Amino acid sequence: MLTLTSSLLVRMHQHLLGGYPREACGIMIGQETYDGAQQSGKIVHDLVLVSNAWEVESEREGLRNRYLISPEDVARADREASQRGLDIIGFFHSHPDHPARPSETDREFAWPNVSFVIVSVEAGQVVDTRSWVLRDDRSAFDEEPITGS
């Protein structure tokens, strides 16, 4: 389960809407929660808003259907999280005019065990927000419930 306050969700949506009709992205920092020795969820404490660093434009792919978070932005988010006693617990991005389901490209580049929030933005409006976690064997994503706090 991913716990995300309504104010952080609004901030996420505003950032992603600002990128439309291109994919926009960001990083979630927070903490994992445990039930005994087993992870039971993640709590988002803050968002690190970043620019889409994707640079390739072709007929098949470009900023309208690809995103890249630069290594420098990941390192900056990791430092910020560490200074606050937190961790990178996930990433988020938009799917302009497409469903909030992971693509094959998302699966290829995702990290297991972290949350991947995908927000469907259609005609400049948020229509769906869903979170996914890649299986350890990288074979597929499992949907993760999102709850407010």
N, C-alpha and C positions, 0 to 999 in steps of 0.2 A: 504494500500500500504506500502511495506517495501522498504526503500531507503538504498542502500548499495553501497559504492564506489567500483570501479573496483579493487583498491588495496586491500581493505578488502576482496573482493570476491576471489581474487587470494590467499591471505593469508589463507582464510578458506579452499579453495580447496587443497592447499599444505598440510595443517594439516590433512585433511581427507585422502588424498592420502597416507600420511605417515603411516596411520593405516591399510591400505589395506593389507590382505583380511579380516581384522577385522573391526567392526564398530568403528568409532572415533567420538569425540564429542567436543562441546564447548558452550560458553555462549556469547550472544550478549548484549552489553550495549549501551544505547543511550537515546533517548527521544521520547515521543509520540507527535504527532502534532494534532492540533484541528482545526475544521472548526466551529466556534461558540462554542457551548457546547459539540459538538459531536467529538469523536476521528476520525481523517481522515487518520492517518497513523503512521508510526514509522520510525525514522532515526537512523541507526546504526552508532555509533561513534567509537566503538572499539570492539575487540573480546578478550575474555578470553579463551585461549587454555588450555584444561584440558585433563588428561588421562582418558581413559575408566576404571571406577572402578568396572565393572561387574566381579564377581568372580565365578559364578556357571558355570560349564562345564558339559553338559549332551548331550545325543543324540538329544534332541529337541532344546536346547538353549545353547548359549555360546557367546564368544566374536565375533563370525562371524555374529550373528544376534541379539545381545542385547547390550545395552549400559547403563551405570549408571554414572551420575555425582554425586560425593560425596557431602554430606551436607557441608563439609568443603570448597570445591571448590565453591559451591553456595554462602556460607557466605562470602568468600574472594572476589568473583565477586561483591556481593552486597555492601561490604565495599568500594571497589575500585570505583564502580559507584557512590555511595553516596558522596565520597570525591570529585568527579568531577561534582557534581550536576546532575547526570544522574541516570538511573534506569536499572535494568535487563529488557530488552524488548523481549527477546527470547532466544532460544536455537537452536543449529544445530547439525546434525549428518549425518553419511553416511549410505547408504544401499548398502553394497557390493554385486554386481552382482544381484541387484533387482531394481525395479523402484523407483523413487523419490515420492512415494505415502505413506501416513501414514498406518501403520499396525494397527491391533486391539490392540496390545500391546502399540503402540504409543498413541492410543486414551485413553487407560486405565490410563496411567501415565501422560498425558499432562495436562497443566494448561490452562483454558480458557483465552482468550484475549491476550495471548502472541504469538509471531511468532515462528513457528517451521519450520526451513529450513531443508529440506532433500535433500541430494546430492547422486545421483546414481553414483556409481563407478563400472564400468564393466571392467574386465581384466586390472585393474590398471589405468584406464582412466576415468575422469569425463565425463559423458554423459548427465546429466540433473541436474538442480538445481531448486527446487520449494519451495515455502513457503506456510504454512498452518496455520490456526487459528481455535482452537477448539471452537465450539459453547458453549454458556453459559450452556445449558442443557446437555452438554457432549455427545450428540447423534452422532455427526459427525464433520468432519473438513470441512472448506471452504477454497478454494485456495485463496491466497493473491498475487497480482501482486508484482514482484520485479522490482525496477527501479534503475538506477545508478544516481549519483549526480555529 
